[in-house]
Amino acid sequence: MFGTDELLKLSTSQQVAKRLESLDIPFGSLGFDPFGISKRHLGLFYSLLEPLYRHYFKVEVSGLEHVPTQGRGMLIGNHSGGIPVDAGMIFASMFFGPDAPRHVHGMVEKFAQNLPFLSPIFSRIGQFTGLPEHAIQILEAERLLLAFPEGVRGTGKLFSERYQLERFGTGFMRIALQTQSPIIPFAFVGGEEAMPVVYHAQMLADLIGVPYIPIPKHIIPVPKPEFCQVIYGPALQFEGSGNEKDSVIQGYVDQVKTEIARLIVLGRERREERIKLHKQEQQSLTGGGKLSNLSSKFTSNYLRSHQSESADHE
């Protein structure tokens, strides 16, 4: 019989296992780091993300040169898509994209920690409750931290509100100033199309203790395969201690939000270009529609011939 550790190890792909060896995490002899992250659990986590990242969502990443190859940094972007697919794809982009992989820590919504079995899994892969003290500890350990200032307001958007940024919380800015961490803005595009939410099953959500249950156009609350884009922008560094007046903090936050909005526009343009190119490639594989035209002509000629033969018999 296999134990849990053996099963986790067997479930890790060869590429993931190789990249884990060069990951910027100081694993101890038992495979845990000071935050309690498990190397074996990370192996399974990234092995599950890999096919989604490479093949299901076909994520295209640009701007990786703006993310520090070592040291602290805050990845701040838009939140979308009904369920947090965007977080998973950001994790994957930093693990599979750079020459030297980096692990990204996320700030999990408090309600998620109350869901059965999820809390210990989150902690084993370095995703902790979104408390300021957790964020500060991660950054002071020279790690990368992911945060979505829109919170559940972002993932809760309906498809008719796609890519419209909701109000940003300001806590991330105070933490960035307190820890002197650079902010790397990013845009995730494609999540809204993968999960076009048209309705929230609110009564059911209240029963199980979650903010909402998204119902997409295709009814089943599972994202469709769609082309997705991740675009990282130049790092932003702000001066201060984190104790500034609300008006000053809000001004800094607005600058970040404006940059993310710009990246979203750029990401949507690039996504449209990819879709257009994909359609052209598909057409070329079928002779630019010639095969279907030939089929139509053949059918028409056959029908005319058959009609003529029928007339002769009459």
C-alpha positions in Angstrom: 0.0 0.0 0.0 1.1 3.5 -0.8 1.2 6.2 1.9 0.1 9.8 1.3 3.7 10.9 0.7 4.3 8.3 -1.9 1.0 9.1 -3.7 1.9 12.8 -3.7 5.3 12.0 -5.1 3.9 9.8 -7.8 1.4 12.4 -8.8 4.1 15.0 -9.5 5.1 15.4 -13.2 8.7 15.2 -14.1 8.9 18.8 -15.2 7.3 20.0 -12.0 9.7 17.9 -9.9 12.6 19.4 -11.8 11.5 23.0 -11.3 10.7 22.3 -7.6 14.4 21.7 -7.1 15.3 25.2 -8.2 12.4 26.9 -6.4 13.1 29.9 -4.1 11.9 28.1 -1.0 14.2 26.8 1.8 12.7 23.3 2.3 14.0 21.4 5.3 15.1 17.8 5.4 11.4 16.7 5.9 10.2 18.7 2.9 8.7 21.7 4.7 9.6 25.4 4.8 9.3 27.7 7.8 5.8 28.6 6.8 4.7 25.0 6.8 4.6 24.7 3.0 5.0 21.1 1.9 7.2 20.3 -1.1 5.2 17.2 -2.0 1.9 19.1 -1.8 3.3 21.8 -4.1 4.3 19.1 -6.5 0.8 17.8 -6.8 -0.6 21.4 -6.9 1.6 22.5 -9.8 1.1 19.2 -11.6 -2.7 19.8 -11.6 -2.2 23.4 -12.7 0.1 22.6 -15.6 -2.4 21.1 -18.1 -4.9 23.9 -17.3 -2.2 26.5 -17.8 -0.7 25.1 -21.0 -3.6 23.4 -22.7 -7.0 24.2 -21.3 -6.6 28.0 -21.0 -3.6 28.3 -23.2 -2.2 31.1 -21.1 0.1 33.6 -22.9 2.3 35.6 -20.5 4.2 38.8 -21.2 6.1 41.2 -19.0 7.8 38.6 -16.8 10.9 40.8 -16.9 9.1 43.2 -14.6 8.7 40.7 -11.8 11.7 40.5 -9.4 13.7 37.3 -9.8 14.4 37.3 -6.1 13.3 39.3 -3.1 9.9 40.7 -2.1 7.2 41.9 -4.3 3.4 42.3 -4.5 1.5 41.1 -7.5 -1.6 43.2 -7.8 -4.3 42.7 -10.4 -7.9 42.5 -11.5 -10.1 39.7 -10.1 -12.7 38.0 -12.4 -14.4 34.9 -13.7 -16.8 33.8 -11.1 -14.3 31.5 -9.4 -10.6 32.3 -8.8 -9.1 30.8 -12.0 -7.0 33.9 -12.3 -5.1 33.1 -9.1 -4.2 29.7 -10.2 -3.0 31.0 -13.6 -0.9 33.6 -11.9 0.7 31.0 -9.7 1.4 28.9 -12.8 2.8 31.8 -14.8 5.5 32.4 -12.1 6.3 28.7 -11.7 6.4 27.7 -15.4 7.2 31.0 -17.0 10.6 32.3 -15.8 13.9 30.5 -16.2 14.1 30.5 -12.4 10.6 29.5 -11.0 9.1 31.5 -8.1 6.3 30.5 -5.8 3.6 33.0 -5.2 1.7 33.2 -1.9 -1.9 34.3 -2.0 -4.2 35.9 0.5 -7.3 33.7 0.9 -10.7 35.1 1.7 -11.7 34.4 5.3 -14.9 32.4 4.3 -12.8 29.9 2.4 -10.9 28.9 5.5 -14.1 27.6 7.0 -14.8 25.2 4.1 -14.2 21.5 5.0 -10.8 20.2 4.1 -9.6 23.3 2.3 -7.8 25.1 5.2 -5.1 22.5 5.7 -4.6 22.2 1.9 -4.3 26.0 1.5 -1.6 26.2 4.2 0.4 23.3 2.7 0.7 25.2 -0.6 1.4 28.6 1.0 -2.0 30.3 0.7 -3.0 32.0 4.0 -5.9 33.9 5.3 -5.9 37.5 4.1 -4.7 39.1 7.3 -2.2 42.0 7.3 0.2 40.2 9.7 0.4 37.2 7.3 1.1 39.5 4.3 3.9 41.3 6.2 5.5 38.1 7.3 5.5 36.7 3.7 7.0 39.9 2.3 9.7 40.2 5.0 10.7 36.7 4.1 11.5 38.0 0.6 8.6 36.2 -1.0 6.1 37.1 -3.7 2.6 38.0 -2.6 -0.5 38.0 -4.7 -3.5 40.2 -3.8 -6.7 41.2 -5.5 -7.9 44.6 -4.1 -11.4 44.0 -5.6 -11.9 41.0 -3.4 -15.0 38.9 -4.0 -16.5 42.0 -5.6 -14.3 41.2 -8.5 -15.1 37.5 -9.0 -18.7 38.3 -8.3 -19.1 40.5 -11.4 -21.7 39.5 -14.0 -20.7 39.0 -17.6 -22.4 42.3 -18.5 -19.9 44.0 -16.1 -16.8 42.2 -17.5 -13.5 44.0 -17.1 -15.1 46.9 -15.2 -12.9 47.3 -12.1 -14.7 47.4 -8.8 -13.7 49.5 -5.8 -10.1 48.7 -4.7 -9.4 48.2 -1.0 -6.5 50.2 0.3 -4.9 47.7 2.7 -2.5 46.4 0.2 -1.0 49.8 -0.3 -0.3 50.4 3.4 1.4 47.0 3.6 3.5 47.8 0.5 4.6 51.0 2.1 5.3 49.5 5.5 7.4 46.7 4.0 8.9 48.8 1.2 7.7 46.3 -1.3 7.5 47.0 -5.0 4.0 46.6 -6.6 3.9 44.7 -9.9 0.5 45.4 -11.5 -0.9 42.8 -13.8 -4.0 42.1 -15.9 -5.7 38.7 -16.3 -7.8 38.5 -19.4 -10.0 35.6 -20.5 -11.5 34.6 -17.2 -14.7 36.6 -17.9 -15.2 34.7 -21.2 -14.3 31.3 -19.6 -17.0 31.8 -16.9 -19.6 34.3 -18.2 -21.6 34.6 -15.1 -25.3 35.7 -15.6 -26.8 34.9 -12.2 -26.0 34.3 -8.6 -27.7 31.5 -6.7 -27.8 33.5 -3.6 -30.1 31.4 -1.4 -28.0 28.3 -2.0 -24.8 30.4 -1.3 -26.3 31.6 2.0 -27.0 28.0 3.0 -23.4 26.8 2.6 -21.8 30.0 3.8 -20.2 31.5 0.7 -20.7 35.0 -0.8 -22.3 33.7 -4.0 -22.6 30.7 -6.3 -22.0 31.8 -9.9 -24.3 30.5 -12.6 -22.8 31.0 -16.1 -24.4 31.1 -19.5 -23.6 27.5 -20.0 -25.3 26.6 -16.7 -22.7 24.3 -15.2 -20.4 26.4 -13.0 -17.2 25.1 -14.5 -15.0 27.5 -16.7 -14.9 26.8 -20.4 -11.6 26.5 -22.3 -10.7 30.0 -23.5 -7.5 31.8 -24.6 -6.2 33.7 -21.6 -3.6 36.4 -21.2 -1.5 37.5 -18.3 0.3 40.8 -18.7 2.7 42.2 -16.0 3.5 45.9 -16.0 6.5 47.8 -14.8 7.0 47.7 -11.0 5.6 50.7 -9.1 7.4 51.9 -5.9 5.8 54.4 -3.6 7.3 56.4 -0.8 5.9 56.3 2.7 5.6 54.4 5.9 2.0 53.1 5.6 0.7 55.6 8.1 -0.2 58.3 5.6 -3.6 60.0 5.5 -6.4 58.1 3.7 -6.3 60.7 0.9 -2.7 60.0 0.2 -3.1 56.3 0.2 -6.2 56.5 -2.0 -4.2 58.6 -4.5 -1.5 55.8 -4.7 -4.2 53.1 -5.0 -5.8 55.1 -7.9 -2.4 55.1 -9.7 -2.2 51.3 -9.4 -5.8 50.9 -10.5 -5.3 53.1 -13.6 -2.2 51.0 -14.6 -4.2 47.8 -14.3 -7.0 49.2 -16.4 -4.4 50.0 -19.1 -3.1 46.5 -19.0 -6.6 45.1 -19.3 -7.1 47.0 -22.5 -3.8 45.8 -23.8 -4.6 42.2 -22.8 -8.0 42.3 -24.5 -6.4 43.5 -27.7 -3.8 40.8 -27.6 -6.4 38.1 -26.9 -8.5 39.3 -29.8 -5.5 39.0 -32.1 -4.8 35.5 -30.9 -8.4 34.5 -31.5 -8.3 36.0 -35.0 -5.1 34.3 -35.8 -6.5 31.0 -34.5 -9.5 31.3 -36.8 -7.3 32.0 -39.7 -5.2 28.9 -39.0 -8.3 26.8 -38.7 -9.5 28.1 -42.0 -6.2 27.4 -43.7 -6.4 23.8 -42.4 -9.7 23.4 -44.3 -8.5 25.2 -47.4 -9.9 28.5 -46.3 -13.4 27.2 -46.6 -12.8 25.6 -50.0 -13.6 22.1 -48.8 -17.0 23.2 -47.6 -17.6 25.0 -50.9 -16.6 22.0 -52.9 -18.9 19.8 -50.8 -21.8 22.3 -51.4 -21.1 22.3 -55.2 -20.9 18.5 -55.2 -24.2 18.2 -53.4 -25.9 20.7 -55.7 -24.6 19.0 -58.9 -25.8 15.6 -57.5 -29.3 16.9 -56.8 -29.6 18.5 -60.2 -28.4 15.2 -61.9 -30.8 13.2 -59.8 -33.7 15.5 -60.6 -32.9 15.3 -64.3 -32.8 11.5 -64.2 -36.2 11.4 -62.5 -37.7 13.7 -65.1 -36.4 11.4 -67.9 -38.0 8.3 -66.3 -41.3 10.2 -66.1 
